[in-house]
Structure formats: C-alpha cells, structure tokens
Amino acid sequence: MKRVRLRELTCSRPGAWALAGLLGTLTVLSVTGLLAASGWFITAAALAGLVSGAAGYGFDVFRPAAIIRFFAITRTAGRYAERLASHNAVLGLLRDLRVGLFSHIARLPMDPRRWRSAQLLQRLVVDIDLLDQFPLRILLPWLWASLLLVGVLVMLGLLDTLLLLAGIPLLAAWLLPWFGYRRGSRLAESMVMAEQQHREYLLDSLRLLNDLLIWQRWEQRRLALEQGSARCLDLQWQQRRLSSVLALAQQWLLGLGILLLLMLGMALAEQQQLELAWLLASLLAVFGLAETLLPLAGSAVALGMSRAARDRINTTLEATEQPKPVPAEQPGAPWYLQLQGVSARRPGALNGPQQISFEMRGGDVVWIAGASGSGKSTLLDMLATELPLGQGSCLLNGRPLRKWDLRRVLGYLPQQVDLFDLSLAANLRLGNPQASDAQLWQVLEDVALADWARERGLDTPLGEQGSAVSGGQARRIALARLLLAERPILLLDEPFAGLDATTREQVMQALLRRQRDGLLIIASHQPVSAPDLQVVRVGR
C-alpha cells in the first residue's frame, strides 16, 4: 500500500466525488437563489401595489413564482441527492483504505512486540475514519463556499460596482478560517494522540483486568484512565472554543458586510440607481452565503485531525517490513516434504518445537502429537510460512518452503477460526466463489454438518464472528470452507475439537479421501487413525 496523501483521497472514486460536489454546488446555489428570488418577488409585488394602485394587479407573478418553485424543488432534491452521493463516496473511500491497510498488515510476519490489538484497532478504524473529514469538512465545504462567494460578488458587481465594497468583509470572512489552521492543527493532533493513548490504555487495562484486580492495581489504573479522559475532554473544549471564536468573528464580518451593503444600497436607491427589490434580493443572498461560510470555522480542527491520522498511518506503513516477494513458480505434484532438525519459536516465547524431522510424500498423513503448550501450533505456523524457520531445513519438492508460491497450494486451519456475519453459503463460498449448492452440501456432509444445515438452510446467518453457532460447529464450517478451496497440502490444527468418536471418524475419512494424492498434517489432542500414519511427537 502506498503512502496516504490527503489531496489524493478523492482519486479513488473521482466520479462519485465529482457528483457529490456538483450536487452540493447546485444545492447551495438553489438555497441562495431561493432567498434572493423570494425577497425580490415579495418586495417588487408590494411596491407594485403601492405605486400603481389598481394597476398593480397587472404585475407578472407567474414567472417569478415558477423560478421560486424551481429553486425550492432543486434545493430539496439536490440536498437529498448530495447526501446520498457524498455518503456513497465516503463509504467507498473508507472501504478502499481499510482493505488496502488490512491487506498490507496481513502480509507482514507476525510480531506481537510490534503489533498490539489496540494499535491495530486505532489504525484500521479510528485513523481511517478521521481521513474522511478532509473531503467532507474541508474540500467540499470550501468548494461550495468559494463558488457561492464568487456568485454573490458577481451579483453585487452587476447591480452596481459600488456594492463591491460590501464584498470586502465577505471576502475577509471567507479567509478568516485560514488564520486558525495552525492552532487548530496543533489542537487536533494533540487530541488524536491523547485519544489514541487513552483508547490503548483502556483496552490494555480491560485485557489485564483479572491480573490488576488480583494484584490490587485496578484503582491506580482507574485513576490514570480518568486523567486521560479529562485530558481528552479539555482538548475537546479547546477545539470548540477555537471554532466558536472563528465563527463569532465570521458573524461580525458578515454583519459588517450586510451593514455596508444596506448603507450603500439605500444611497443608490435614493438616487434611483438601484431598485429596492434588488437591494433586498442582494441582502438575502448574503444571508444565504453566511449559511455556507459558517461551517468553514470548524475546518481548521478537521484538517488537523485528518493530517494526524494520515501521519500515523504513513508511519505505520514505513515502519513495517516490506512484504516478501511472491515467487512466480508454483510447486506441483508429485509432492515431497522433508523436515530435518527443524526448530521454531514465536517471538517472546520461552520454548517451541525442537529438532523435528520427518518426510512425507503424496498421500501420506502426519499426526503431530504432544501436550498443550509443547509447540504443535507453532510448528504448523512455521509450515504455513507465518513464522520464520529457526534452525534446520524445510524443503518442499527439493526447494526451501519459502521459495515457492504457496497461495494456491497450501491450506491452513489455525486454532482461531474466522467466520463472518454472512449466511452459511456466503461463508463457505469464501473458499470457492464458484462452488455450486451441490458442492456445498457435499462438503457439509464431509464435516458432518449436513443434517444440521438441512434444518436451517444454506441461507441461515452465522452472526458476527460465528456467534449464532457453537464453537465446534464454527470450526467445522471453517474446515468445510478450507476443503472447498481444494488445496493439495493441508495443515489442520485441532480439526476434531469437540467431536465424538463417530463424527471424528467420519470427518477423518473425508479428509483421507480428499487428500489421497496430497499431503495432510494434523495437530490434535484426539487420537488420529489412518493407514501408514506417521506420528511426530513434539515437546518430548
């Protein structure tokens, strides 16, 4: 993933952002046009009645009324359409950013010392959410305010060039937020950093809650959390005060502009160089401009937040190791895996598998046995290339394992499986998007879930993280998804957890049938039976 640049955020979906900008421009012009046209119509109609008496009934009300109705309809429809377009663009932008950052992080070697759940949560959720403030609260509002300001100044100049003097305070009100950017950026960066530290501290405290209670350190931790929360609230107050001061100064400048416009306009009206109806129309147009200028007061803080989030995401991208290049060559049958004196260890772990040696060819099955904590899962992580090889050699078809492109060759069922808030069929088809219903039913039969699925159907939702199913069912659904991918090399960590002997045998027979020409490596506490089974003891 390349570095994030604020000015390039709209490049991911230029059509959606252009549509949002166009609809927003149409909306603000319609709002101001509605005010100006209504003011002109009401004043002109009143003056026509006063001056002409009975002849006032000859005043043309149809064309102005049609223009007013047009502006009213355009304002309502444009505002609704702009909300839809901008939200569609923002959600698409967030999706692109999250997918890109998650894909980058997912390819990196596991290192708990570098990555903590709270930090990942901050990057993937909070920081990326803050980036959308740049187009929504800075880019589009400034575009709309600038275009409307130009339109109002053009209107004043067409009425009389003397009225352009009233545009000077309006221009100053437009420029004023720029003077708050430095202060707003500092406050926003401090705020984002304080919130990040507070969030990480809170998540770490909740994770260590039992230990903190046992060692009677929770009260101290709670006081620190309250101090962090107070710091965040104080920074929020400072941000709001800055935005309020800028908004107040804008109101003063807008009021000065309206006063100048009124004074100059009345002078022109007395000289019969400007009609009162057009004077009122220009005044109401300035009121419409004020509505568009006021949101700019908060753009200083929004820019600082977006810049702080951008800098942290870019720091994360720069600090991470580059993903290892994927070799072009993919191994093929016949399969031959050889481990000689292999040792591996997770970062920070005290022990791991030591001096593991075995060989296997197509159709072979290896059962990795050992007590809990002996390193069975660590060995599978190493074979899945998620952990580096500590010592020894690990060869596949005569070449080091990491020299191959294993993305379509190796399938891994880890201890912790992931199910998504989708239907059963949608979760299964993540392994093979082209799988037919018949293939889904067959793989469910293989993992002894067909009867359960027939009662509920393939469209049954599994809930967030598989909350609608039991742990054993979730594990077998993940195994079924892996089998649909049809990988010739399978690494299975505790595939029989929670299964009775009959179900375990059924699943094992299905695995043997599907992997009759491939390699099957199973780490399990339960006994495994298969013809010519190799047993590798870990942690002896």
C-alpha positions as CSV (number, residue, x, y, z in Angstrom):
1,M,0.0,0.0,0.0
2,K,1.4,3.4,-1.0
3,R,1.6,6.4,1.3
4,V,-1.7,8.2,2.1
5,R,-1.9,11.7,0.7
6,L,-4.9,13.9,1.6
7,R,-5.0,15.5,-1.8
8,E,-5.3,12.1,-3.4
9,L,-8.2,10.8,-1.3
10,T,-10.8,11.7,-3.9
11,C,-8.8,10.0,-6.7
12,S,-10.0,6.5,-5.6
13,R,-13.6,7.4,-6.8
14,P,-13.4,10.6,-8.8
15,G,-16.8,10.1,-10.4
16,A,-18.6,9.8,-7.0
17,W,-16.8,12.8,-5.6
18,A,-17.4,14.9,-8.7
19,L,-21.1,14.0,-8.5
20,A,-21.2,14.9,-4.8
21,G,-19.5,18.2,-5.5
22,L,-21.8,19.1,-8.4
23,L,-25.0,18.3,-6.4
24,G,-23.7,20.2,-3.4
25,T,-23.0,23.2,-5.6
26,L,-26.4,23.0,-7.2
27,T,-28.0,22.9,-3.7
28,V,-26.2,25.9,-2.2
29,L,-26.9,27.9,-5.3
30,S,-30.5,26.9,-5.1
31,V,-30.7,27.9,-1.4
32,T,-29.3,31.3,-2.1
33,G,-31.3,31.7,-5.3
34,L,-34.5,30.9,-3.4
35,L,-33.8,33.5,-0.8
36,A,-32.9,36.2,-3.3
37,A,-35.7,35.4,-5.7
38,S,-38.3,35.3,-2.9
39,G,-37.0,38.6,-1.5
40,W,-37.2,40.3,-4.9
41,F,-40.6,38.9,-5.6
42,I,-42.2,39.9,-2.3
43,T,-40.7,43.4,-2.4
44,A,-41.4,44.0,-6.1
45,A,-45.0,42.8,-5.6
46,A,-45.5,45.1,-2.6
47,L,-44.0,48.1,-4.4
48,A,-46.1,47.4,-7.5
49,G,-49.3,47.5,-5.4
50,L,-48.3,50.7,-3.6
51,V,-47.2,52.6,-6.6
52,S,-49.6,51.5,-9.2
53,G,-52.8,51.0,-7.1
54,A,-55.3,49.1,-9.0
55,A,-52.8,48.7,-11.8
56,G,-50.8,46.5,-9.5
57,Y,-52.9,43.6,-10.5
58,G,-51.1,43.6,-13.8
59,F,-47.8,42.6,-12.1
60,D,-46.4,39.4,-13.6
61,V,-46.5,36.8,-10.8
62,F,-46.2,33.7,-12.8
63,R,-42.6,33.7,-14.0
64,P,-41.1,34.7,-10.6
65,A,-43.3,32.1,-8.9
66,A,-42.1,29.5,-11.3
67,I,-38.5,30.5,-10.6
68,I,-39.1,30.3,-6.9
69,R,-40.7,26.9,-7.2
70,F,-37.8,25.7,-9.3
71,F,-35.3,26.8,-6.7
72,A,-37.4,25.2,-3.9
73,I,-37.6,21.8,-5.7
74,T,-33.9,21.9,-6.7
75,R,-32.9,22.7,-3.1
76,T,-34.8,19.8,-1.6
77,A,-33.9,17.3,-4.3
78,G,-30.3,18.4,-4.5
79,R,-29.7,18.3,-0.8
80,Y,-31.1,14.7,-0.6
81,A,-29.1,13.6,-3.7
82,E,-25.9,15.3,-2.4
83,R,-26.2,13.4,0.9
84,L,-26.6,10.1,-1.0
85,A,-23.7,10.8,-3.3
86,S,-21.3,12.1,-0.6
87,H,-22.1,9.1,1.7
88,N,-21.6,6.7,-1.2
89,A,-18.3,8.3,-2.0
90,V,-17.2,8.3,1.7
91,L,-18.1,4.7,2.3
92,G,-16.3,3.7,-0.8
93,L,-13.2,5.6,0.3
94,L,-13.2,4.1,3.7
95,R,-13.6,0.6,2.2
96,D,-10.7,1.2,-0.1
97,L,-8.5,2.5,2.7
98,R,-9.3,-0.3,5.1
99,V,-8.9,-3.0,2.6
100,G,-5.5,-1.6,1.5
101,L,-4.2,-1.2,5.0
102,F,-5.5,-4.5,6.2
103,S,-4.1,-6.3,3.2
104,H,-0.7,-4.7,3.9
105,I,-0.7,-5.6,7.6
106,A,-2.0,-9.2,6.9
107,R,1.0,-9.9,4.7
108,L,3.5,-9.0,7.4
109,P,5.2,-11.5,9.6
110,M,3.5,-11.9,13.0
111,D,5.3,-9.9,15.7
112,P,3.4,-9.3,18.9
113,R,6.1,-6.9,20.1
114,R,5.2,-4.6,17.1
115,W,1.5,-5.2,16.7
116,R,-1.0,-4.9,19.6
117,S,-4.7,-5.2,19.2
118,A,-5.3,-1.6,20.4
119,Q,-2.9,-0.2,17.9
120,L,-4.4,-2.1,15.0
121,L,-7.8,-1.0,16.1
122,Q,-6.7,2.6,16.1
123,R,-5.2,2.4,12.6
124,L,-8.0,0.3,10.9
125,V,-10.9,2.1,12.5
126,V,-10.3,5.4,14.1
127,D,-7.5,6.8,12.0
128,I,-9.2,5.8,8.7
129,D,-12.5,7.3,9.9
130,L,-10.7,10.6,10.6
131,L,-9.5,10.7,7.0
132,D,-13.0,11.2,5.6
133,Q,-13.1,14.6,7.4
134,F,-10.8,16.0,4.7
135,P,-13.2,15.7,1.8
136,L,-16.4,16.1,3.9
137,R,-15.5,19.0,6.2
138,I,-12.7,20.7,4.2
139,L,-12.6,20.1,0.5
140,L,-16.3,20.2,-0.4
141,P,-17.4,23.0,2.0
142,W,-14.6,25.2,0.8
143,L,-15.5,24.4,-2.8
144,W,-19.1,25.3,-2.2
145,A,-18.4,28.5,-0.2
146,S,-15.9,29.7,-2.8
147,L,-18.3,29.2,-5.7
148,L,-21.1,30.9,-3.8
149,L,-18.9,33.8,-2.8
150,V,-17.9,34.4,-6.4
151,G,-21.6,34.2,-7.4
152,V,-22.6,36.8,-4.8
153,L,-19.8,39.1,-5.7
154,V,-20.7,38.8,-9.4
155,M,-24.3,39.7,-8.5
156,L,-23.3,42.7,-6.5
157,G,-21.0,43.9,-9.3
158,L,-23.8,43.5,-11.9
159,L,-26.1,45.6,-9.7
160,D,-23.5,48.3,-9.1
161,T,-19.8,48.2,-8.8
162,L,-20.0,50.4,-5.7
163,L,-21.7,47.5,-3.9
164,L,-18.5,45.5,-4.3
165,L,-17.2,47.5,-1.3
166,A,-19.6,45.4,0.8
167,G,-17.8,42.3,-0.5
168,I,-14.6,43.1,1.3
169,P,-15.9,41.9,4.7
170,L,-17.4,38.9,3.0
171,L,-14.1,38.1,1.5
172,A,-12.5,38.5,4.9
173,A,-15.0,36.2,6.5
174,W,-14.1,33.6,3.8
175,L,-10.4,34.0,4.5
176,L,-10.6,34.1,8.3
177,P,-10.6,30.3,9.0
178,W,-7.1,30.1,7.4
179,F,-5.7,32.1,10.4
180,G,-6.9,29.4,12.8
181,Y,-5.3,26.5,10.9
182,R,-2.0,26.4,12.8
183,R,-3.7,26.5,16.2
184,G,-6.4,24.1,15.1
185,S,-3.9,21.6,13.7
186,R,-1.9,21.6,16.9
187,L,-5.0,21.0,19.0
188,A,-6.3,18.3,16.6
189,E,-3.0,16.4,16.6
190,S,-2.8,16.6,20.4
191,M,-6.4,15.4,20.6
192,V,-5.9,12.5,18.3
193,M,-2.8,11.4,20.1
194,A,-4.5,11.7,23.5
195,E,-7.5,9.7,22.3
196,Q,-5.2,7.0,20.9
197,Q,-3.2,6.7,24.1
198,H,-6.4,6.7,26.2
199,R,-8.0,4.0,24.0
200,E,-4.9,1.8,24.0
201,Y,-4.6,2.2,27.8
202,L,-8.3,1.3,28.2
203,L,-8.1,-1.8,26.1
204,D,-4.9,-3.0,27.8
205,S,-6.5,-2.4,31.2
206,L,-9.5,-4.5,30.2
207,R,-7.3,-7.2,28.9
208,L,-5.4,-7.3,32.1
209,L,-8.4,-6.8,34.4
210,N,-8.1,-10.0,36.3
211,D,-4.4,-9.6,37.0
212,L,-5.0,-6.0,38.0
213,L,-7.7,-7.0,40.5
214,I,-5.6,-9.9,41.9
215,W,-2.6,-7.6,42.5
216,Q,-4.8,-4.7,43.7
217,R,-3.6,-2.3,41.0
218,W,-7.0,-1.6,39.4
219,E,-7.7,1.5,41.4
220,Q,-4.4,3.0,40.3
221,R,-5.2,2.1,36.7
222,R,-8.7,3.6,37.0
223,L,-7.3,6.9,38.2
224,A,-4.9,7.0,35.2
225,L,-7.9,6.4,32.9
226,E,-9.8,9.2,34.5
227,Q,-6.9,11.6,34.0
228,G,-6.6,10.5,30.3
229,S,-10.3,11.1,29.9
230,A,-10.1,14.5,31.5
231,R,-7.2,15.4,29.1
232,C,-9.3,14.4,26.1
233,L,-12.3,16.5,27.4
234,D,-10.0,19.5,27.9
235,L,-8.7,19.3,24.4
236,Q,-12.2,19.0,23.0
237,W,-13.2,22.1,24.9
238,Q,-10.2,24.0,23.4
239,Q,-11.2,22.9,19.9
240,R,-14.8,24.0,20.4
241,R,-13.6,27.3,21.8
242,L,-11.4,27.9,18.8
243,S,-14.2,27.0,16.4
244,S,-16.6,29.3,18.3
245,V,-14.2,32.2,18.3
246,L,-13.7,31.9,14.5
247,A,-17.5,31.6,13.9
248,L,-18.1,34.7,16.1
249,A,-15.5,36.7,14.1
250,Q,-17.1,35.5,10.9
251,Q,-20.5,36.6,12.1
252,W,-19.1,40.1,12.9
253,L,-17.6,40.4,9.4
254,L,-20.8,39.2,7.8
255,G,-22.8,41.6,9.8
256,L,-20.4,44.4,8.7
257,G,-20.8,43.3,5.1
258,I,-24.6,43.4,5.4
259,L,-24.5,46.8,7.1
260,L,-22.2,48.2,4.3
261,L,-24.5,46.7,1.7
262,L,-27.5,48.2,3.3
263,M,-26.0,51.7,3.6
264,L,-24.6,51.7,0.0
265,G,-27.8,50.2,-1.4
266,M,-30.0,52.8,0.3
267,A,-27.8,55.6,-1.1
268,L,-28.1,54.1,-4.6
269,A,-31.8,53.6,-4.1
270,E,-32.3,57.3,-3.1
271,Q,-30.5,58.3,-6.3
272,Q,-32.8,55.8,-8.2
273,Q,-29.8,53.9,-9.4
274,L,-30.9,50.6,-7.6
275,E,-34.4,49.2,-7.1
276,L,-35.4,48.3,-3.6
277,A,-36.4,44.8,-4.7
278,W,-32.9,44.1,-6.0
279,L,-31.4,45.5,-2.8
280,L,-33.4,43.1,-0.7
281,A,-32.5,40.3,-3.0
282,S,-28.8,41.0,-2.6
283,L,-29.2,41.2,1.2
284,L,-30.9,37.8,1.3
285,A,-28.2,36.4,-1.0
286,V,-25.6,37.5,1.6
287,F,-27.6,35.7,4.3
288,G,-27.5,32.6,2.1
289,L,-23.7,33.0,1.8
290,A,-23.4,33.2,5.6
291,E,-25.0,29.8,5.9
292,T,-22.3,28.3,3.7
293,L,-19.4,30.2,5.2
294,L,-20.1,29.3,8.9
295,P,-19.1,25.6,8.6
296,L,-15.6,26.7,7.5
297,A,-14.8,27.7,11.1
298,G,-14.5,24.0,12.1
299,S,-12.4,23.1,9.1
300,A,-9.1,24.1,10.9
301,V,-9.7,21.3,13.5
302,A,-10.9,18.8,10.9
303,L,-7.7,19.4,8.8
304,G,-5.5,18.8,11.8
305,M,-7.3,15.5,12.6
306,S,-7.0,14.3,9.1
307,R,-3.3,15.2,8.9
308,A,-2.6,13.5,12.3
309,A,-4.4,10.3,11.1
310,R,-2.5,10.4,7.8
311,D,0.8,10.8,9.5
312,R,0.2,7.8,11.8
313,I,-1.0,5.6,9.0
314,N,2.1,6.5,6.9
315,T,4.4,5.9,9.9
316,T,2.8,2.5,10.2
317,L,3.4,1.8,6.6
318,E,7.0,3.0,6.7
319,A,7.8,1.1,9.9
320,T,6.6,-2.2,8.7
321,E,8.8,-4.6,6.8
322,Q,8.1,-4.9,3.1
323,P,6.1,-8.0,2.2
324,K,8.3,-10.8,1.0
325,P,8.2,-11.0,-2.8
326,V,6.0,-13.8,-4.1
327,P,7.9,-16.1,-6.3
328,A,6.5,-16.7,-9.7
329,E,6.8,-20.5,-9.6
330,Q,4.2,-22.7,-8.0
331,P,5.1,-26.3,-6.9
332,G,3.2,-29.2,-8.3
333,A,2.8,-33.0,-7.8
334,P,4.3,-35.3,-7.0
335,W,4.7,-33.9,-3.5
336,Y,7.6,-34.5,-1.3
337,L,8.0,-32.6,2.1
338,Q,11.2,-33.0,4.1
339,L,11.9,-31.5,7.6
340,Q,15.4,-32.0,9.0
341,G,16.3,-30.8,12.5
342,V,13.6,-28.1,12.4
343,S,13.2,-25.7,15.4
344,A,10.9,-22.7,15.6
345,R,9.7,-20.3,18.3
346,R,7.2,-17.5,18.5
347,P,8.6,-14.0,19.3
348,G,8.9,-13.7,23.0
349,A,8.0,-17.4,23.7
350,L,10.1,-19.4,26.1
351,N,10.0,-22.6,24.2
352,G,8.9,-24.2,20.9
353,P,9.3,-27.3,18.8
354,Q,12.9,-28.5,18.7
355,Q,14.7,-30.9,16.3
356,I,11.7,-32.0,14.4
357,S,12.4,-34.3,11.5
358,F,10.1,-36.3,9.1
359,E,9.4,-36.9,5.5
360,M,6.2,-37.4,3.6
361,R,5.1,-37.9,0.0
362,G,1.8,-37.6,-1.8
363,G,-1.0,-39.4,0.1
364,D,0.9,-39.5,3.4
365,V,-0.7,-38.4,6.7
366,V,1.3,-37.0,9.7
367,W,-0.1,-36.7,13.1
368,I,1.7,-34.1,15.3
369,A,1.1,-35.1,18.9
370,G,2.1,-33.5,22.2
371,A,0.9,-31.9,25.3
372,S,-0.7,-28.5,25.4
373,G,2.0,-25.8,25.0
374,S,4.5,-28.2,23.5
375,G,4.6,-26.3,20.2
376,K,2.3,-28.1,17.8
377,S,0.6,-24.9,16.7
378,T,4.0,-23.2,16.4
379,L,5.2,-25.9,14.1
380,L,2.1,-25.5,11.9
381,D,2.6,-21.8,11.8
382,M,6.2,-22.3,10.6
383,L,5.0,-24.8,7.9
384,A,2.4,-22.2,6.8
385,T,5.3,-19.6,6.5
386,E,3.7,-17.4,9.1
387,L,6.7,-17.9,11.4
388,P,10.4,-17.9,10.3
389,L,12.3,-21.1,10.5
390,G,14.6,-21.1,13.5
391,Q,17.0,-24.0,12.7
392,G,17.2,-26.9,10.3
393,S,15.8,-27.2,6.9
394,C,12.3,-27.4,5.5
395,L,12.1,-28.5,1.8
396,L,9.2,-29.0,-0.5
397,N,10.0,-30.8,-3.7
398,G,13.7,-30.2,-3.0
399,R,13.5,-26.5,-2.5
400,P,13.1,-24.4,0.7
401,L,9.4,-23.9,1.5
402,R,9.6,-20.1,1.3
403,K,11.0,-20.2,-2.2
404,W,7.6,-21.4,-3.5
405,D,4.4,-19.6,-4.3
406,L,2.1,-21.5,-1.9
407,R,-1.0,-19.3,-2.2
408,R,-3.0,-21.9,-4.2
409,V,-1.2,-24.9,-2.8
410,L,-1.3,-24.7,0.9
411,G,-4.4,-24.6,3.1
412,Y,-4.2,-23.9,6.9
413,L,-6.8,-24.3,9.6
414,P,-5.4,-22.4,12.6
415,Q,-6.6,-22.7,16.2
416,Q,-8.6,-19.5,16.0
417,V,-11.0,-19.5,13.0
418,D,-12.8,-16.6,11.5
419,L,-16.5,-16.6,10.5
420,F,-18.3,-13.5,9.2
421,D,-21.7,-12.0,9.6
422,L,-22.9,-13.6,6.5
423,S,-25.0,-16.6,5.6
424,L,-23.7,-20.2,5.8
425,A,-23.4,-20.4,2.0
426,A,-21.6,-17.0,1.8
427,N,-19.1,-18.0,4.4
428,L,-18.4,-21.3,2.6
429,R,-18.1,-19.7,-0.8
430,L,-15.2,-17.5,0.5
431,G,-13.2,-20.7,-0.1
432,N,-14.5,-21.1,-3.6
433,P,-16.8,-18.4,-5.0
434,Q,-17.8,-20.6,-7.9
435,A,-18.9,-23.5,-5.7
436,S,-22.4,-24.9,-6.6
437,D,-25.0,-25.7,-4.0
438,A,-24.3,-29.4,-4.6
439,Q,-20.6,-28.8,-3.7
440,L,-21.7,-27.0,-0.6
441,W,-23.9,-29.9,0.5
442,Q,-21.1,-32.4,-0.2
443,V,-18.5,-30.6,1.9
444,L,-21.1,-30.1,4.7
445,E,-21.6,-33.9,4.6
446,D,-17.9,-34.4,4.8
447,V,-17.6,-32.4,8.0
448,A,-20.8,-34.0,9.5
449,L,-22.9,-30.8,9.3
450,A,-25.3,-31.7,6.5
451,D,-28.2,-32.7,8.9
452,W,-27.8,-29.5,10.9
453,A,-27.7,-27.4,7.7
454,R,-30.8,-29.1,6.3
455,E,-32.9,-28.0,9.3
456,R,-31.8,-24.3,8.8
457,G,-30.9,-24.0,5.1
458,L,-27.8,-22.6,3.4
459,D,-29.1,-19.0,3.9
460,T,-29.0,-19.3,7.7
461,P,-27.0,-16.3,9.2
462,L,-23.9,-17.2,11.3
463,G,-23.8,-14.0,13.2
464,E,-20.8,-11.7,14.0
465,Q,-17.7,-14.0,14.4
466,G,-20.0,-17.0,14.2
467,S,-21.9,-16.1,17.3
468,A,-25.0,-18.0,16.1
469,V,-23.3,-21.4,16.1
470,S,-21.3,-23.4,18.7
471,G,-17.5,-23.4,18.8
472,G,-17.4,-27.0,17.3
473,Q,-19.8,-26.1,14.5
474,A,-17.8,-22.9,13.7
475,R,-14.6,-25.0,13.5
476,R,-16.2,-27.5,11.1
477,I,-17.7,-24.7,9.0
478,A,-14.2,-23.2,8.7
479,L,-12.8,-26.7,7.8
480,A,-15.5,-27.1,5.1
481,R,-14.6,-23.7,3.7
482,L,-10.9,-24.8,3.5
483,L,-11.9,-28.1,1.8
484,L,-13.8,-26.2,-0.8
485,A,-10.6,-24.4,-1.8
486,E,-9.1,-27.8,-2.8
487,R,-5.5,-27.2,-1.6
488,P,-3.2,-30.2,-2.1
489,I,-1.3,-29.5,1.2
490,L,-3.5,-29.2,4.3
491,L,-2.3,-28.1,7.7
492,L,-5.1,-28.7,10.3
493,D,-4.8,-27.5,13.9
494,E,-7.3,-29.4,16.2
495,P,-9.8,-30.2,13.4
496,F,-11.6,-32.7,15.7
497,A,-12.1,-30.4,18.8
498,G,-15.4,-31.1,20.4
499,L,-16.3,-34.1,18.2
500,D,-17.4,-37.5,19.4
501,A,-15.6,-40.7,18.1
502,T,-18.2,-41.4,15.3
503,T,-18.1,-37.9,13.9
504,R,-14.4,-37.7,14.2
505,E,-14.1,-40.9,12.1
506,Q,-16.5,-39.5,9.5
507,V,-14.5,-36.3,9.2
508,M,-11.2,-38.2,9.0
509,Q,-12.4,-40.5,6.2
510,A,-13.5,-37.4,4.2
511,L,-10.1,-35.9,4.7
512,L,-8.3,-39.0,3.6
513,R,-10.5,-39.2,0.5
514,R,-9.9,-35.6,-0.5
515,Q,-6.1,-35.7,0.3
516,R,-5.4,-39.1,-1.3
517,D,-2.8,-37.5,-3.6
518,G,-1.8,-34.6,-1.4
519,L,-0.2,-34.0,2.0
520,L,-2.2,-34.0,5.2
521,I,-0.7,-32.8,8.5
522,I,-2.9,-32.8,11.6
523,A,-2.1,-31.4,15.0
524,S,-4.5,-32.8,17.5
525,H,-5.0,-33.9,21.1
526,Q,-7.5,-36.5,19.9
527,P,-6.2,-39.8,18.5
528,V,-5.9,-39.9,14.8
529,S,-6.2,-43.1,12.7
530,A,-5.1,-43.6,9.1
531,P,-3.3,-46.2,7.0
532,D,0.5,-45.8,7.3
533,L,0.1,-42.9,9.8
534,Q,3.3,-41.1,10.8
535,V,3.3,-39.8,14.4
536,V,5.6,-36.9,15.2
537,R,6.0,-36.2,18.9
538,V,6.6,-32.5,19.9
539,G,7.9,-31.4,23.3
540,R,9.3,-34.8,24.4
